[in-house]
Each structure stands twice: as structure tokens, then as C-alpha cells.
Amino acid sequence: MMNHKVHHVTKSHGYTIVDYGEKVTQLVKQIFPKTETSDDIDRLIQDRFLEGLYNQRLREKVRAKMLKMRQIETEKV
């Protein structure tokens, strides 16, 4: 039931971007309370946040920025 909720929460006109981000974070942490590292849960939250963005142009811009950030993180290691 909770897993179903996280896949259907989207950034719609009823949410501010902050409200939406907090809701996604809350649902992911409820579904995965025993995630071992913050990197795991951070990635889940980021991916779910991205996929739920209502505006396709915004979703594509955020996706590109997230990929760039992940590449930078990989290069640091």
C-alpha cells in the first residue's frame, strides 16, 4: 500500500515544491526505514522526486542536472 503511494505522488498544483519534496522524502523513508546508507535513500528520494515532477521540461532539466552531479561525485572517488 505504501509503495503504491510513493509511485503516485506527483508535484501537482496542490503542492509547493517544498511540500512535494517533503512528502516524497517522508514516503520513501516509511517504505525503506532500514536503508543502510544515506546514499541509498538519497538516490531513492531523488529519483522519485524527479519522476513525479508534473512539468516535463522541468523534469528533463532536473534529470540533466542530477546526472551531471552524479558524474562529478563519481569523478571525486
C-alpha positions in Angstrom: 0.0 0.0 0.0 2.7 2.5 1.0 4.8 1.5 -2.1 1.8 2.3 -4.2 1.5 5.8 -2.6 5.1 6.7 -3.4 4.7 5.9 -7.1 1.6 8.0 -7.3 2.7 11.2 -5.5 3.4 13.9 -8.0 4.2 17.6 -8.0 0.8 18.9 -8.8 -0.9 22.3 -8.4 -1.8 21.4 -4.8 1.8 21.1 -3.6 4.5 23.7 -3.3 7.9 22.3 -4.5 9.0 22.1 -0.8 5.8 20.3 0.3 6.2 17.9 -2.6 9.9 17.2 -1.7 9.0 16.6 2.0 6.1 14.3 1.0 8.4 12.2 -1.2 11.1 12.1 1.5 8.5 11.0 4.1 7.0 8.2 2.0 10.4 6.8 0.9 11.7 6.7 4.5 8.4 5.0 5.6 8.9 2.3 2.9 12.6 1.8 3.5 13.2 2.5 7.2 16.3 0.3 7.3 18.3 1.7 4.4 21.9 1.3 5.5 23.5 4.3 4.0 22.2 7.8 3.3 23.4 7.5 -0.3 20.9 4.7 -0.9 17.9 6.6 0.5 19.1 9.9 -1.1 19.1 8.3 -4.5 15.7 6.8 -4.0 14.3 10.2 -2.9 16.0 12.0 -5.8 14.7 9.5 -8.4 11.1 9.6 -7.0 11.2 13.4 -6.8 12.3 13.6 -10.4 9.8 11.1 -11.8 6.9 12.9 -10.0 7.5 16.3 -11.4 4.5 17.4 -13.4 6.2 19.7 -15.8 8.1 17.7 -18.4 10.5 20.5 -19.3 11.4 20.9 -15.6 11.7 17.1 -15.2 14.2 17.0 -18.1 16.2 19.9 -16.7 16.4 18.4 -13.2 17.3 15.0 -14.7 20.2 16.5 -16.6 21.4 18.4 -13.6 21.2 15.2 -11.4 23.2 13.2 -14.0 25.8 15.9 -14.0 26.0 15.9 -10.2 26.4 12.1 -10.1 29.2 12.3 -12.7 31.0 14.9 -10.6 30.6 12.6 -7.5 32.0 9.7 -9.4 35.0 11.6 -10.6 35.8 12.6 -6.9 36.1 9.0 -5.9 
